[in-house]
């Protein structure tokens, strides 16, 4: 009997001994902050869907350094205060070593002090306000273009589009105000004129007053910066007012396919700056990856119009996972250092960070691929210029 107990004890010791590495193989937690409810909930949920595809693909290939990836997703409710609370919850309660978020620039800016307070890096997948990387937060790494970078991407097309005098209608957030400044600067640099500049609340549904002022400016082009739901309303209301001018949406948050469905003929002829072309995946930097993402999205029954947002979720999670792989552990500081070494190709294209911001407190900024498409004959097309 004694021998039997000794044998059992040895067996238990062996199990406990080998159990230690098993415990060490706990999942790699990645926090995600997105607007899953509120004014821009559609966009946030599309990014969540893309993040889940990335997670599943990574896990299907054995995870990160043999560990599965687990997403801990928080809803910022399209509210900056909620974004800050979500960041603190993920860091303090869930002990995440890295976060992806938080869609809108105002939401991201609100969460940023928490990252610095607790020392946790965040990959910014959508926000475009320049202040995000200029403010001096060394825990920020952005894969989306700031408005200035996006405007530079449009610069070669200004003459082709025939822009001479442009008006602006933007959401009254850090994102919208930043876009007006950046695109306005590019136009002035090209010798063109900036006309009326109008803003709207994020939840506004009637932009007729702003459009009336814009109509009287005599411009030939209208730049619109807001989420796709509000763009739909603007296109319809512009048609009602017979606003005769080119409309160009900025920020890559327009879903041309969704606009065709929801705005119908009112969307005809409009131009859209996008960062992913799911209609032409073969034209993306990595055509094979882009096609695989489009196919997986369809396989899961997600709406096609969500692809122009969903790819961001994939690329953000892929970026963090690669940093964890390089770091060899899920320690926040180690992940931050590893993010500077990341060099991968996402659905958008190459992801590699360069320093941006004040010396000694630089944020990371990648240089994304930027594209322009047009709605023509009720379909998304590559633009043709006269």
Helices and strands as residue ranges (DSSP letters): H 2-24, E 28-34, H 41-60, E 69-75, H 80-88, I 89-93, E 98-100, H 105-118, E 121-124, H 131-134, E 140-142, H 147-155, H 158-161, E 165-171, H 174-189, E 193-200, H 208-215, E 221-225, H 228-240, E 246-249, H 256-263, G 264-267, E 271-274, G 278-283, H 287-299, G 304-306, H 307-327, H 332-339, E 344-345, E 350-351, E 354-356, E 363-365, E 371-376, E 379-382
